Amino acid sequence: MTPAEELALLDSLSADVEAEVLAAYQRAMDLMRRGTPPRDAITRVMESFTGQYAELMASAFSAVLQRSVGTESALAINIGPVSLSRKLYAEAQDVSNVVQGIVQRNVCGYQDAKRLALQLFEGYNFRDPEAEPLQINPDNPRLPKYMREVLVSDPVQRKMASAFARIQVDDLATGALRAAYSELLDAIDEIQGAVGREALEQVLKTAFYERVRYFAERIARTEAHRAYAQREAQILLDDEEIEYVQIRRSRTSTAPCICDLITGRDQYGLGKGVYPKKSAPNPTFHPFCKCIVSPRLDLSGRQPKENPDADQYFLNRLSEPIAAKIVGSKDKLARVMSGESAVGVHNASSNPVYRIVNLEQAANAYSATGPR
């Protein structure tokens, strides 16, 4: 599989994952609209999603490794310190708790709005004659947070402002006051109705769909590319004609990261990102990394000499904020500029499973255990 083919596969995988997450979100919303408790709805949907996601991952691994990989094998692959199946289970629990909390806050917000209306009704003569009616807008801290979140359309704001203003008029008789209070409760009920549901579902879409989509795509793209890079490392290591390789960064990548240093430094006097085959850093270097390794047959027979200051030389040419982003922080930059290896500093704070290894280590690990 060529790098271009692998990139196309990753894009297709992302699109498939996004479609499955959207379908899962829609199933969850249907269940909740029919009365299923939010936590139960999310749990049921995520159980179904796990199986569909495993099929997508197994298909992607089979393609990049060019051998059959089943769903059980895909779910058993380690994502950090735990398997993919356990990672998915933990995410399902977290998402269900978040969604449950959002719905509970929504209910509490409705109750808060009712309490505020009751306080205004019982204490309708509390204010001075010159005082302004309660301001109905999303920035008024006296309003419950839930009400502030749903007061986003002018018609709703106007109706609520009118209802609150009427109940605060000083010369209302009891009958008129009761009528005004009833109008206010109707306005609150309207928010709790269609307008409130729409606002709530927008929040839930972010809490479930956007979160799960990012979580699932991050794992899918990162682990499929890692498997591809490990297999390519074995192929390159076994080819005795290849002495040097070049690490190339994807043209679609723009944010500063450790890839800039690995692909930009001239550590052996062979050019930017060029290394002796066995000692070359092997992708992936971070989540969503798309760096690739290419053979450099044109450099065969060279006698390279390693420059121990290559990291510092590369970073010195950059502004401090950019250099700090590349190595991870200002503190890490200071350590590298004091003489420590950038990759060593990166690995010291990384999960052991995600530490940067060289091509020989990646090939040997793949040969012994297959993709992890």
C-alpha contacts under 8 A as a table, 3 or more apart, distances in Angstrom:
res1	aa1	res2	aa2	distance
1	M	5	E	6.01
1	M	6	E	6.37
1	M	64	V	6.89
2	T	5	E	5.10
2	T	6	E	6.17
3	P	6	E	4.98
3	P	7	L	6.11
3	P	292	I	7.22
4	A	7	L	5.11
4	A	8	A	6.24
5	E	8	A	5.09
5	E	9	L	6.21
6	E	9	L	4.97
6	E	10	L	6.26
6	E	64	V	7.08
6	E	225	H	7.92
6	E	228	Y	7.90
7	L	10	L	5.06
7	L	11	D	6.26
8	A	11	D	5.10
8	A	12	S	6.18
9	L	12	S	5.05
9	L	13	L	6.03
9	L	60	A	7.42
10	L	13	L	4.94
10	L	14	S	6.16
10	L	221	R	5.92
10	L	224	A	7.52
10	L	225	H	7.75
11	D	14	S	5.14
11	D	15	A	6.33
12	S	15	A	5.13
12	S	16	D	6.23
13	L	16	D	5.12
13	L	17	V	6.10
13	L	56	L	7.15
13	L	60	A	7.14
13	L	220	A	7.39
13	L	221	R	7.55
14	S	17	V	5.09
14	S	18	E	6.07
14	S	217	E	5.77
14	S	220	A	7.38
14	S	221	R	7.12
15	A	18	E	5.13
15	A	19	A	6.24
16	D	19	A	5.14
16	D	20	E	6.32
16	D	56	L	7.60
17	V	20	E	5.14
17	V	21	V	6.20
17	V	53	Y	6.97
17	V	56	L	7.49
17	V	213	R	7.28
17	V	216	A	6.97
17	V	217	E	6.52
18	E	21	V	5.13
18	E	22	L	6.15
18	E	213	R	5.89
18	E	217	E	7.52
19	A	22	L	5.16
19	A	23	A	6.22
20	E	23	A	5.08
20	E	24	A	6.12
20	E	49	F	7.19
20	E	52	Q	7.53
20	E	53	Y	7.61
21	V	24	A	4.94
21	V	25	Y	6.14
21	V	49	F	7.48
21	V	209	Y	6.31
21	V	212	V	6.82
21	V	213	R	5.92
22	L	25	Y	5.06
22	L	26	Q	6.26
22	L	209	Y	6.33
23	A	26	Q	5.14
23	A	27	R	6.23
24	A	27	R	5.08
24	A	28	A	6.17
24	A	45	V	5.96
24	A	46	M	7.36
24	A	49	F	6.56
25	Y	28	A	5.06
25	Y	29	M	6.21
25	Y	45	V	7.95
25	Y	205	K	7.33
25	Y	208	F	6.73
25	Y	209	Y	5.77
26	Q	29	M	5.13
26	Q	30	D	6.17
27	R	30	D	5.10
27	R	31	L	6.26
27	R	45	V	6.81
28	A	31	L	5.16
28	A	32	M	6.26
28	A	41	A	5.52
28	A	42	I	5.91
28	A	45	V	6.09
29	M	32	M	5.10
29	M	33	R	6.02
30	D	33	R	5.14
30	D	34	R	6.30
31	L	34	R	5.20
31	L	35	G	6.54
31	L	36	T	5.37
31	L	41	A	5.90
32	M	35	G	5.06
32	M	36	T	4.75
32	M	37	P	6.26
32	M	38	P	5.95
32	M	41	A	6.40
33	R	36	T	7.30
36	T	40	D	6.65
36	T	41	A	5.90
37	P	40	D	5.40
37	P	41	A	6.13
38	P	41	A	5.05
38	P	42	I	6.19
38	P	96	S	6.96
38	P	99	V	6.48
38	P	100	Q	5.37
38	P	103	V	7.56
39	R	42	I	5.38
39	R	43	T	6.19
39	R	96	S	4.78
39	R	97	N	6.46
39	R	99	V	7.04
39	R	100	Q	5.58
40	D	43	T	5.14
40	D	44	R	6.16
40	D	96	S	7.71
41	A	44	R	5.33
41	A	45	V	6.20
42	I	45	V	5.12
42	I	46	M	5.96
42	I	92	A	7.24
42	I	95	V	7.43
42	I	96	S	5.33
43	T	46	M	5.25
43	T	47	E	6.22
43	T	92	A	6.38
43	T	93	Q	7.24
43	T	96	S	6.50
44	R	47	E	5.32
44	R	48	S	6.63
45	V	48	S	5.28
45	V	49	F	6.12
46	M	49	F	4.75
46	M	50	T	5.99
46	M	92	A	5.95
47	E	50	T	5.35
47	E	51	G	7.02
48	S	51	G	5.63
48	S	52	Q	6.72
49	F	52	Q	5.15
49	F	53	Y	5.90
50	T	53	Y	5.09
50	T	54	A	6.03
50	T	85	S	7.72
50	T	88	L	6.89
51	G	54	A	5.12
51	G	55	E	6.44
51	G	71	T	7.96
52	Q	55	E	5.20
52	Q	56	L	6.54
53	Y	56	L	5.13
53	Y	57	M	6.23
54	A	57	M	5.05
54	A	58	A	5.97
54	A	71	T	5.24
54	A	72	E	7.75
54	A	74	A	6.28
54	A	75	L	6.22
55	E	58	A	5.09
55	E	59	S	6.14
55	E	70	G	7.77
55	E	71	T	5.56
56	L	59	S	5.19
56	L	60	A	6.26
57	M	60	A	5.09
57	M	61	F	6.12
57	M	71	T	7.47
57	M	74	A	6.25
57	M	220	A	6.60
57	M	224	A	7.68
58	A	61	F	5.18
58	A	62	S	6.04
58	A	69	V	5.42
58	A	70	G	5.52
58	A	71	T	5.25
58	A	73	S	7.59
58	A	74	A	5.35
59	S	62	S	5.11
59	S	63	A	6.29
59	S	69	V	7.15
59	S	70	G	7.98
60	A	63	A	5.14
60	A	64	V	6.33
60	A	224	A	6.56
61	F	64	V	5.28
61	F	65	L	5.82
61	F	66	Q	7.87
61	F	68	S	7.98
61	F	69	V	6.34
61	F	74	A	7.69
61	F	224	A	6.06
61	F	227	A	7.14
62	S	65	L	5.35
62	S	66	Q	5.41
62	S	67	R	5.11
62	S	68	S	4.89
62	S	69	V	5.09
63	A	66	Q	5.04
63	A	67	R	7.05
64	V	224	A	7.30
64	V	227	A	7.10
64	V	228	Y	5.38
65	L	227	A	7.09
65	L	228	Y	6.50
65	L	231	R	6.69
69	V	73	S	6.31
69	V	74	A	6.89
70	G	73	S	5.31
70	G	74	A	6.32
71	T	74	A	4.97
71	T	75	L	6.15
72	E	75	L	5.16
72	E	76	A	6.18
73	S	76	A	5.04
73	S	77	I	6.55
74	A	77	I	5.50
74	A	84	L	7.46
75	L	83	S	6.56
75	L	84	L	4.88
75	L	85	S	4.93
76	A	83	S	5.18
76	A	84	L	5.94
76	A	85	S	6.57
77	I	83	S	5.40
77	I	84	L	5.77
77	I	371	P	7.49
77	I	372	R	5.29
78	N	81	P	6.46
78	N	82	V	5.32
78	N	83	S	4.14
78	N	84	L	5.85
78	N	372	R	5.71
79	I	82	V	5.56
79	I	83	S	5.55
79	I	84	L	5.60
79	I	87	K	7.13
79	I	219	I	7.71
79	I	353	V	8.00
80	G	83	S	7.72
80	G	351	N	6.66
80	G	352	P	7.86
80	G	353	V	5.51
80	G	354	Y	6.78
81	P	351	N	7.78
81	P	353	V	6.94
82	V	86	R	6.29
82	V	87	K	6.47
83	S	86	R	5.32
83	S	87	K	6.17
84	L	87	K	4.90
84	L	88	L	6.10
85	S	88	L	5.18
85	S	89	Y	6.22
86	R	89	Y	4.97
86	R	90	A	6.13
87	K	90	A	5.22
87	K	91	E	6.21
88	L	91	E	5.08
88	L	92	A	6.13
89	Y	92	A	5.09
89	Y	93	Q	6.40
90	A	93	Q	5.19
90	A	94	D	6.30
91	E	94	D	5.07
91	E	95	V	6.06
92	A	95	V	5.22
92	A	96	S	6.08
93	Q	96	S	5.25
93	Q	97	N	6.25
94	D	97	N	5.25
94	D	98	V	6.27
95	V	98	V	5.07
95	V	99	V	6.14
95	V	207	A	7.27
95	V	208	F	6.43
96	S	99	V	5.21
96	S	100	Q	6.04
97	N	100	Q	5.09
97	N	101	G	6.14
98	V	101	G	5.13
98	V	102	I	6.29
98	V	207	A	7.06
99	V	102	I	5.10
99	V	103	V	6.34
99	V	204	L	6.54
99	V	207	A	6.58
99	V	208	F	7.23
100	Q	103	V	5.31
100	Q	104	Q	6.20
101	G	104	Q	5.05
101	G	105	R	6.10
102	I	105	R	5.15
102	I	106	N	6.18
102	I	203	V	7.99
102	I	204	L	7.47
103	V	106	N	4.95
103	V	107	V	6.38
103	V	200	L	7.75
104	Q	107	V	5.13
104	Q	108	C	6.17
105	R	108	C	4.88
105	R	109	G	5.92
105	R	146	Y	7.49
106	N	109	G	5.05
106	N	110	Y	6.37
106	N	146	Y	6.08
106	N	200	L	7.35
107	V	110	Y	5.16
107	V	111	Q	6.35
108	C	111	Q	4.99
108	C	112	D	6.05
109	G	112	D	4.91
109	G	113	A	6.20
109	G	144	P	5.95
109	G	145	K	6.59
109	G	146	Y	4.71
109	G	147	M	6.63
110	Y	113	A	5.12
110	Y	114	K	6.38
110	Y	146	Y	7.05
110	Y	147	M	7.44
110	Y	188	I	7.85
110	Y	192	Q	6.79
111	Q	114	K	5.05
111	Q	115	R	6.20
112	D	115	R	5.00
112	D	116	L	6.17
112	D	144	P	6.08
113	A	116	L	5.13
113	A	117	A	6.28
113	A	143	L	7.48
113	A	144	P	6.26
113	A	147	M	7.02
113	A	188	I	7.13
114	K	117	A	5.10
114	K	118	L	6.21
114	K	185	L	7.29
114	K	188	I	7.49
115	R	118	L	5.00
115	R	119	Q	6.19
116	L	119	Q	5.10
116	L	120	L	6.30
117	A	120	L	5.15
117	A	121	F	6.17
117	A	181	Y	7.53
117	A	184	L	7.26
117	A	185	L	7.33
118	L	121	F	5.00
118	L	122	E	6.10
119	Q	122	E	5.25
119	Q	123	G	5.91
119	Q	124	Y	7.98
120	L	123	G	5.17
120	L	124	Y	5.28
120	L	167	I	7.18
120	L	168	Q	7.23
121	F	124	Y	5.23
121	F	167	I	6.85
121	F	177	L	7.66
121	F	181	Y	6.49
123	G	126	F	5.34
124	Y	127	R	7.50
124	Y	167	I	6.90
124	Y	168	Q	5.75
124	Y	169	V	7.72
124	Y	170	D	7.18
125	N	128	D	7.93
125	N	168	Q	7.52
125	N	170	D	6.06
127	R	131	A	6.32
128	D	131	A	5.28
129	P	170	D	7.00
132	E	135	Q	7.84
133	P	164	F	7.08
133	P	165	A	5.16
133	P	168	Q	6.34
134	L	161	A	7.59
134	L	164	F	6.58
134	L	165	A	6.75
135	Q	140	N	6.64
135	Q	161	A	6.75
136	I	140	N	6.93
136	I	143	L	7.77
136	I	151	L	7.96
136	I	157	Q	6.20
136	I	160	M	6.56
136	I	161	A	5.12
136	I	164	F	7.98
137	N	140	N	5.78
137	N	148	R	6.57
137	N	151	L	6.39
137	N	157	Q	6.60
138	P	147	M	7.62
138	P	148	R	4.12
138	P	149	E	6.32
138	P	150	V	7.88
138	P	151	L	5.81
138	P	152	V	7.12
139	D	148	R	6.92
140	N	143	L	5.85
140	N	148	R	7.39
141	P	144	P	7.31
141	P	145	K	7.70
143	L	147	M	6.48
143	L	148	R	6.39
144	P	147	M	5.37
144	P	148	R	6.38
145	K	148	R	5.04
145	K	149	E	6.21
146	Y	149	E	5.16
146	Y	150	V	6.54
147	M	150	V	5.36
147	M	151	L	6.14
147	M	191	I	7.85
148	R	151	L	5.29
148	R	152	V	7.90
149	E	152	V	6.95
149	E	199	A	7.56
150	V	191	I	7.18
150	V	195	V	7.18
150	V	196	G	6.17
150	V	199	A	5.79
151	L	154	D	7.92
151	L	156	V	6.40
151	L	157	Q	5.82
152	V	156	V	7.52
152	V	157	Q	7.32
153	S	156	V	5.54
153	S	157	Q	6.32
154	D	157	Q	5.04
154	D	158	R	5.99
155	P	158	R	5.19
155	P	159	K	6.22
156	V	159	K	5.23
156	V	160	M	6.11
156	V	191	I	7.67
157	Q	160	M	5.18
157	Q	161	A	5.90
158	R	161	A	5.12
158	R	162	S	6.06
159	K	162	S	5.21
159	K	163	A	6.21
159	K	187	A	6.80
160	M	163	A	5.10
160	M	164	F	6.16
160	M	184	L	7.12
160	M	187	A	5.93
160	M	188	I	7.50
161	A	164	F	5.27
161	A	165	A	5.94
162	S	165	A	5.09
162	S	166	R	6.16
163	A	166	R	5.32
163	A	167	I	6.54
163	A	180	A	6.71
163	A	181	Y	7.75
163	A	183	E	6.12
163	A	184	L	4.83
163	A	187	A	7.11
164	F	167	I	5.35
164	F	168	Q	6.50
164	F	184	L	6.33
165	A	168	Q	5.26
165	A	169	V	6.62
166	R	169	V	5.48
166	R	180	A	5.94
167	I	172	L	7.86
167	I	177	L	6.17
167	I	180	A	5.34
167	I	181	Y	6.02
167	I	184	L	7.65
169	V	172	L	5.99
172	L	175	G	7.92
172	L	176	A	5.69
172	L	177	L	5.45
173	A	176	A	5.22
173	A	177	L	5.82
174	T	177	L	4.91
174	T	178	R	6.04
175	G	178	R	5.13
175	G	179	A	6.28
176	A	179	A	4.99
176	A	180	A	6.11
177	L	180	A	4.97
177	L	181	Y	6.00
178	R	181	Y	4.95
178	R	182	S	6.10
179	A	182	S	5.05
179	A	183	E	6.24
180	A	183	E	5.01
180	A	184	L	6.22
181	Y	184	L	4.97
181	Y	185	L	6.29
182	S	185	L	5.15
182	S	186	D	6.22
183	E	186	D	5.03
183	E	187	A	6.26
184	L	187	A	5.05
184	L	188	I	6.31
185	L	188	I	5.01
185	L	189	D	6.08
186	D	189	D	4.97
186	D	190	E	6.18
187	A	190	E	5.04
187	A	191	I	6.56
188	I	191	I	5.18
188	I	192	Q	6.33
189	D	192	Q	4.86
189	D	193	G	6.00
190	E	193	G	4.86
190	E	194	A	6.83
190	E	195	V	6.81
190	E	196	G	7.54
191	I	194	A	6.83
191	I	195	V	5.15
191	I	196	G	4.74
192	Q	195	V	6.71
192	Q	196	G	4.52
192	Q	197	R	6.76
193	G	196	G	5.33
193	G	197	R	6.04
194	A	197	R	5.15
194	A	198	E	6.16
195	V	198	E	5.25
195	V	199	A	6.34
196	G	199	A	5.18
196	G	200	L	6.03
197	R	200	L	5.00
197	R	201	E	5.98
198	E	201	E	5.22
198	E	202	Q	6.30
199	A	202	Q	5.22
199	A	203	V	6.55
200	L	203	V	5.20
200	L	204	L	6.24
201	E	204	L	4.83
201	E	205	K	5.97
202	Q	205	K	5.07
202	Q	206	T	6.61
203	V	206	T	5.32
203	V	207	A	6.25
204	L	207	A	4.81
204	L	208	F	5.88
204	L	209	Y	7.72
205	K	208	F	5.36
205	K	209	Y	5.08
205	K	210	E	6.60
206	T	209	Y	5.70
206	T	210	E	4.86
206	T	211	R	6.52
207	A	210	E	6.43
207	A	211	R	5.84
208	F	211	R	5.40
208	F	212	V	5.82
209	Y	212	V	5.40
209	Y	213	R	5.81
210	E	213	R	5.15
210	E	214	Y	6.18
211	R	214	Y	5.39
211	R	215	F	6.15
212	V	215	F	4.95
212	V	216	A	5.87
213	R	216	A	5.28
213	R	217	E	5.95
214	Y	217	E	5.29
214	Y	218	R	5.87
215	F	218	R	5.35
215	F	219	I	6.48
216	A	219	I	5.37
216	A	220	A	6.05
217	E	220	A	4.94
217	E	221	R	5.88
218	R	221	R	5.59
218	R	222	T	5.90
218	R	287	P	6.44
218	R	288	F	6.11
219	I	222	T	5.26
219	I	223	E	5.78
219	I	287	P	7.69
220	A	223	E	5.59
220	A	224	A	5.92
221	R	224	A	5.38
221	R	225	H	6.02
221	R	288	F	6.03
222	T	225	H	5.34
222	T	226	R	6.07
222	T	284	T	7.31
222	T	286	H	7.90
222	T	287	P	5.37
222	T	288	F	5.02
222	T	289	C	6.55
223	E	226	R	4.88
223	E	227	A	6.13
224	A	227	A	5.21
224	A	228	Y	6.28
225	H	228	Y	4.95
225	H	229	A	6.04
225	H	284	T	7.08
225	H	289	C	7.79
225	H	290	K	7.04
226	R	229	A	5.05
226	R	230	Q	6.11
226	R	283	P	6.54
226	R	284	T	5.49
226	R	371	P	7.86
227	A	230	Q	5.18
227	A	231	R	6.27
227	A	371	P	5.32
227	A	372	R	7.76
228	Y	231	R	5.28
228	Y	232	E	6.19
229	A	232	E	5.03
229	A	233	A	6.06
229	A	282	N	7.12
229	A	283	P	6.02
229	A	284	T	7.23
229	A	292	I	7.14
229	A	293	V	7.74
230	Q	233	A	4.99
230	Q	234	Q	6.48
230	Q	282	N	7.75
230	Q	283	P	7.93
230	Q	362	A	5.65
230	Q	363	A	5.85
230	Q	366	Y	6.10
230	Q	371	P	7.10
231	R	234	Q	5.23
231	R	235	I	6.46
231	R	363	A	6.96
231	R	366	Y	6.89
232	E	235	I	5.03
232	E	236	L	6.13
232	E	293	V	7.90
233	A	236	L	5.15
233	A	237	L	6.02
233	A	282	N	7.43
233	A	359	L	5.59
233	A	360	E	7.18
233	A	362	A	6.52
233	A	363	A	5.08
234	Q	237	L	5.08
234	Q	238	D	6.15
234	Q	359	L	7.97
234	Q	360	E	7.74
234	Q	362	A	7.58
234	Q	363	A	4.30
234	Q	364	N	7.27
234	Q	366	Y	7.34
234	Q	367	S	7.25
235	I	238	D	5.28
235	I	239	D	6.42
236	L	239	D	5.27
236	L	242	I	6.91
236	L	277	K	7.80
236	L	295	P	7.52
237	L	240	E	7.24
237	L	242	I	7.87
237	L	277	K	7.24
237	L	278	K	7.14
237	L	359	L	7.60
237	L	360	E	6.71
237	L	363	A	7.01
239	D	242	I	5.82
240	E	243	E	7.31
241	E	297	L	7.48
242	I	245	V	7.60
242	I	277	K	7.28
242	I	295	P	6.39
242	I	296	R	7.05
242	I	297	L	5.94
242	I	300	S	7.29
243	E	276	P	6.03
243	E	277	K	5.44
243	E	295	P	7.96
243	E	296	R	7.49
243	E	297	L	7.17
243	E	299	L	7.66
243	E	300	S	5.96
243	E	301	G	7.98
244	Y	274	V	6.86
244	Y	275	Y	5.64
244	Y	276	P	4.47
244	Y	277	K	4.66
244	Y	295	P	6.21
244	Y	296	R	5.36
244	Y	297	L	6.98
244	Y	299	L	6.71
244	Y	300	S	7.08
245	V	274	V	5.69
245	V	275	Y	5.64
245	V	276	P	6.43
245	V	277	K	5.48
245	V	280	A	7.21
245	V	293	V	6.39
245	V	294	S	5.40
245	V	295	P	4.34
245	V	296	R	5.06
246	Q	263	T	7.73
246	Q	272	K	7.89
246	Q	273	G	5.34
246	Q	274	V	4.24
246	Q	275	Y	6.29
246	Q	293	V	5.67
246	Q	294	S	5.21
246	Q	295	P	6.37
246	Q	296	R	6.60
247	I	262	I	7.23
247	I	263	T	5.41
247	I	273	G	5.22
247	I	274	V	6.48
247	I	280	A	7.86
247	I	281	P	7.86
247	I	291	C	6.71
247	I	292	I	5.78
247	I	293	V	4.68
247	I	294	S	6.48
248	R	263	T	5.78
248	R	273	G	7.00
248	R	291	C	5.55
248	R	292	I	5.40
248	R	293	V	6.30
248	R	294	S	7.39
249	R	253	S	7.23
249	R	259	C	6.84
249	R	260	D	7.66
249	R	263	T	6.45
249	R	290	K	6.73
249	R	291	C	4.49
249	R	292	I	6.65
250	S	253	S	5.51
250	S	290	K	5.70
250	S	291	C	5.67
250	S	292	I	7.69
251	R	254	T	7.68
253	S	290	K	7.89
256	P	259	C	7.78
256	P	260	D	6.50
256	P	322	I	6.68
256	P	325	K	5.94
256	P	326	I	5.24
257	C	260	D	5.77
257	C	261	L	7.66
257	C	325	K	6.10
257	C	326	I	3.99
257	C	327	V	6.69
257	C	328	G	7.46
258	I	261	L	5.43
258	I	262	I	6.45
258	I	285	F	7.16
258	I	326	I	4.84
258	I	327	V	5.65
258	I	328	G	7.72
259	C	262	I	5.05
259	C	263	T	5.89
259	C	264	G	7.99
259	C	285	F	6.76
259	C	291	C	7.46
259	C	326	I	7.66
260	D	263	T	5.43
260	D	264	G	5.56
260	D	326	I	6.74
261	L	264	G	4.96
261	L	265	R	5.55
261	L	311	D	7.28
261	L	314	F	7.13
261	L	315	L	7.77
261	L	326	I	7.07
262	I	265	R	6.02
262	I	273	G	5.92
262	I	281	P	7.48
263	T	272	K	6.17
263	T	273	G	4.01
263	T	274	V	7.70
264	G	272	K	4.87
264	G	273	G	5.25
264	G	314	F	7.37
265	R	271	G	7.88
265	R	272	K	5.20
265	R	273	G	5.72
265	R	310	A	6.17
265	R	311	D	6.61
265	R	314	F	5.65
266	D	269	G	5.62
266	D	270	L	6.60
266	D	271	G	5.22
266	D	272	K	4.59
266	D	273	G	6.07
266	D	274	V	6.86
266	D	310	A	6.28
267	Q	270	L	7.67
267	Q	271	G	7.99
267	Q	272	K	7.80
267	Q	273	G	7.68
267	Q	274	V	7.61
267	Q	275	Y	7.35
267	Q	306	E	5.71
267	Q	307	N	5.33
267	Q	308	P	7.37
267	Q	309	D	7.99
267	Q	310	A	5.11
267	Q	311	D	7.71
268	Y	271	G	7.52
268	Y	274	V	7.32
268	Y	275	Y	6.52
268	Y	304	P	5.46
268	Y	305	K	5.29
268	Y	306	E	4.36
268	Y	307	N	5.96
269	G	304	P	6.30
269	G	305	K	6.65
269	G	306	E	7.13
269	G	307	N	7.51
270	L	274	V	5.82
270	L	275	Y	7.33
270	L	299	L	7.92
270	L	304	P	6.93
271	G	274	V	5.55
274	V	280	A	7.76
275	Y	279	S	6.69
275	Y	280	A	5.10
276	P	279	S	5.71
276	P	280	A	6.07
277	K	280	A	5.52
277	K	359	L	6.84
277	K	360	E	7.75
278	K	358	N	6.63
278	K	359	L	5.39
278	K	360	E	4.82
279	S	358	N	5.20
279	S	359	L	6.17
279	S	360	E	6.80
280	A	358	N	5.14
280	A	359	L	5.49
281	P	356	I	6.63
281	P	357	V	5.78
281	P	358	N	4.19
281	P	359	L	5.89
282	N	285	F	7.59
282	N	293	V	7.43
282	N	356	I	6.93
282	N	357	V	6.01
282	N	358	N	5.15
282	N	359	L	4.94
282	N	362	A	6.88
283	P	289	C	7.35
283	P	290	K	7.77
283	P	291	C	6.11
283	P	292	I	6.75
283	P	293	V	7.83
283	P	356	I	7.52
284	T	287	P	7.43
284	T	289	C	5.51
284	T	290	K	7.10
284	T	291	C	6.85
284	T	356	I	7.58
285	F	289	C	6.10
285	F	354	Y	7.75
285	F	355	R	7.79
285	F	356	I	6.06
286	H	289	C	5.39
286	H	354	Y	7.68
296	R	299	L	5.84
296	R	300	S	7.58
297	L	300	S	5.58
299	L	302	R	5.98
307	N	310	A	5.46
308	P	311	D	7.69
309	D	312	Q	5.38
309	D	313	Y	6.07
309	D	339	G	7.56
310	A	313	Y	5.11
310	A	314	F	6.13
311	D	314	F	5.31
311	D	315	L	6.23
311	D	336	V	7.43
311	D	341	S	7.07
311	D	342	A	6.54
312	Q	315	L	5.20
312	Q	316	N	5.88
312	Q	336	V	6.89
312	Q	337	M	5.60
312	Q	339	G	7.52
313	Y	316	N	5.29
313	Y	317	R	6.87
314	F	317	R	5.80
314	F	318	L	7.48
315	L	318	L	5.44
315	L	323	A	5.69
316	N	319	S	7.63
316	N	323	A	7.98
318	L	322	I	6.47
318	L	323	A	5.91
319	S	322	I	5.47
319	S	323	A	6.13
320	E	323	A	5.04
320	E	324	A	5.98
321	P	324	A	5.16
321	P	325	K	6.33
321	P	330	K	7.90
322	I	325	K	5.13
322	I	326	I	6.30
323	A	326	I	5.11
323	A	327	V	6.50
323	A	333	L	6.97
324	A	327	V	5.42
324	A	328	G	5.73
324	A	329	S	4.77
324	A	330	K	4.99
324	A	332	K	7.28
324	A	333	L	5.40
325	K	328	G	4.99
325	K	329	S	5.87
325	K	330	K	7.91
326	I	329	S	7.89
327	V	332	K	6.27
327	V	333	L	6.03
327	V	342	A	6.61
327	V	346	H	6.91
328	G	332	K	6.27
328	G	333	L	7.42
328	G	346	H	7.51
329	S	332	K	5.21
329	S	333	L	6.17
330	K	333	L	4.94
330	K	334	A	6.21
331	D	334	A	5.16
331	D	335	R	6.48
332	K	335	R	5.08
332	K	336	V	6.28
332	K	345	V	6.67
333	L	336	V	5.12
333	L	337	M	6.06
334	A	337	M	5.11
334	A	338	S	6.13
335	R	338	S	5.04
335	R	339	G	6.72
335	R	340	E	5.83
335	R	345	V	7.57
336	V	339	G	5.28
336	V	340	E	4.54
336	V	341	S	5.91
336	V	342	A	5.62
336	V	345	V	7.23
337	M	340	E	7.04
340	E	344	G	7.11
340	E	345	V	6.91
341	S	344	G	4.96
341	S	345	V	6.16
342	A	345	V	5.15
342	A	346	H	6.11
343	V	346	H	4.93
343	V	347	N	6.04
343	V	356	I	7.01
344	G	347	N	5.11
344	G	348	A	6.10
345	V	348	A	5.21
345	V	349	S	7.05
346	H	349	S	5.95
346	H	350	S	6.50
346	H	355	R	7.71
347	N	350	S	4.93
347	N	351	N	7.73
347	N	352	P	7.65
347	N	355	R	5.01
347	N	356	I	6.48
350	S	354	Y	6.30
350	S	355	R	5.82
351	N	354	Y	5.35
351	N	355	R	6.41
352	P	355	R	5.31
357	V	361	Q	6.10
357	V	362	A	6.42
358	N	361	Q	5.40
358	N	362	A	6.28
359	L	362	A	5.10
359	L	363	A	6.06
360	E	363	A	5.15
360	E	364	N	6.09
361	Q	364	N	5.19
361	Q	365	A	6.07
362	A	365	A	5.16
362	A	366	Y	6.10
363	A	366	Y	5.12
363	A	367	S	6.03
364	N	367	S	5.02
364	N	368	A	6.14
365	A	368	A	5.19
365	A	369	T	6.07
365	A	370	G	7.12
366	Y	369	T	5.39
366	Y	370	G	4.35
366	Y	371	P	5.61
366	Y	372	R	7.71
367	S	370	G	5.89
369	T	372	R	7.14
